[in-house]
Amino acid sequence: MGVALAESFLGHGHPVTIWNRTAEKGDNLVTKGAHRAATVAEAVSASPITIMCLKDYETMYGIFDSMGDILKGRVLVNLNSGTPAEAHAAAGWAAERGADYLDGAIMVPPPLVGQPDSVFLYSGSQDVFDRHRAMLASLGDPRYLGSDPSLAVLYNTALLDMMYATMNGFLHATALVASADVPAVKFADLAINWFMPTVVDSTLVEQASNLDKSYYPGDFGTMEMNLNALEHITRTSVEQAVHSDQPRLMKEIAERAIAEGYSGKNYLAVFEIFKKPTQASS
Ligand SMILES: NC(=O)c1ccc[n+]([C@@H]2O[C@H](COP(=O)([O-])OP(=O)(O)OC[C@H]3O[C@@H](n4cnc5c(N)ncnc54)[C@H](OP(=O)(O)O)[C@@H]3O)[C@@H](O)[C@H]2O)c1
C-alpha cells in the first residue's frame, strides 16, 4: 500500500521522500523520481507532511518512540488500519510529541489508489485536513468525518461489516439455488442486477432518518411477518441440505426484536437490537 500511495503522489507531481524498513521495496519508486531517506528522521524532516502506512499502530510506536522529538511541529497522517480505541490513543500520543495528527482509513486496495472515486476517510484535526486537502486528493476522494480521531477507523470497520454481511447474503442465497443445480452466473443476474438495487437502494437513505427517530411503522409488513420469512429460509436451507446458521441467526435476531416488543413494527426495528450488546437468548 505504501508503494501505491507514493506512486500516486509522484504521478500528481508532488516531490516525495520515502522510507521503509525494507528499503529495496522502494527501488521502483526511486526510478520514478522519489528520494529515498536513509533514516525515519530524514524522511520526516524532508516534507511539510508525513503520510504513514504501516502494519498497525504498534509498528508506528515502535518506529518513532526511540527517535526523540523528531515529530515536534510536524504534520502526521496515519493510514494504517486499527480500532477506535487505538486511533484515540494515537492522537494523544502524537499530541504529546507536539505533532498535528490526522487519522485515516483507506477504502480501496492498492491498484485503485489514485482513482478519483477511491474513498479515503479522515478524522481528527480539521486544520490538517483543510490545509492538505488538495494534496490528499491525489490519492482519491478524501472525506473528512469529524474531529473525533476514531471516526475514520470506525466508519472503515462499519463499511467492512456491511461488505461481509452483503457478500454472505449473496453467497448463501447462491448456495440455496445451487442445491437445485442453478449456476451462480444465472442467479447472479437476477440477484445483483434486479434484487440488489431494488432492496438496497435510495429508499434506505430516506429510511435512515426513521432509524435516528426509532420510528418503525408496520404498515407494509411487521416483524412477525418477517419472522415467518426467516423461518421459511431456515427450513428451506435444512431441507435443501445447505448451511443454515446464517438464516438461523437472522431468525434469532427477529425473535429477540419480538420479545422486546417490536412485533407490530417493521423489520428496521432490528436496529434497536443491534444498538445493544448481545444478550443470551431467552
Ligand atoms: N493492502 C490493502 O488492500 C489495504 C487496504 C486498506 C488498508 N490497508 C492497511 O494499510 C496498512 C498497510 O497494509 P499493506 O497492505 O501495505 O501491508 P504490508 O504489505 O504487510 O506492509 C506493512 C508495512 O508495515 C511495515 N512494517 C511491519 N512491521 C514493521 C516493523 N516492525 N517495523 C517497521 N516496519 C514494519 C512493513 O515494512 P517491510 O516492508 O519492511 O515489511 C510495510 O511497510 C495496514 O494497516 C492495512 O490494514 C491495506
The ligand as a Gaussian input file, in Angstrom:
#p B3LYP/6-31G(d) Opt

LIG

0 1
 N       -3.479000      -3.742000       1.134000
 C       -4.723000      -3.328000       1.194000
 O       -5.565000      -3.680000       0.361000
 C       -5.133000      -2.346000       2.265000
 C       -6.356000      -1.663000       2.119000
 C       -6.749000      -0.754000       3.112000
 C       -5.957000      -0.574000       4.226000
 N       -4.772000      -1.275000       4.343000
 C       -3.988000      -1.048000       5.562000
 O       -2.739000      -0.469000       5.236000
 C       -1.751000      -0.908000       6.179000
 C       -0.582000      -1.474000       5.398000
 O       -1.076000      -2.549000       4.604000
 P       -0.187000      -3.245000       3.470000
 O       -1.123000      -3.964000       2.584000
 O        0.788000      -2.289000       2.888000
 O        0.604000      -4.310000       4.370000
 P        2.081000      -4.889000       4.165000
 O        2.360000      -5.088000       2.715000
 O        2.177000      -6.061000       5.080000
 O        3.014000      -3.707000       4.661000
 C        3.181000      -3.440000       6.034000
 C        4.133000      -2.278000       6.184000
 O        4.456000      -2.136000       7.583000
 C        5.878000      -2.273000       7.713000
 N        6.196000      -2.938000       8.953000
 C        5.595000      -4.029000       9.501000
 N        6.174000      -4.341000      10.680000
 C        7.153000      -3.423000      10.869000
 C        8.109000      -3.203000      11.900000
 N        8.129000      -3.990000      12.990000
 N        8.953000      -2.176000      11.777000
 C        8.937000      -1.370000      10.686000
 N        8.050000      -1.510000       9.671000
 C        7.187000      -2.535000       9.769000
 C        6.315000      -3.104000       6.522000
 O        7.686000      -2.934000       6.309000
 P        8.506000      -4.047000       5.478000
 O        8.214000      -3.749000       4.033000
 O        9.908000      -3.821000       5.874000
 O        7.970000      -5.387000       5.907000
 C        5.437000      -2.489000       5.442000
 O        5.937000      -1.242000       5.020000
 C       -2.423000      -1.936000       7.087000
 O       -2.826000      -1.341000       8.289000
 C       -3.623000      -2.354000       6.266000
 O       -4.701000      -2.813000       7.075000
 C       -4.344000      -2.128000       3.386000

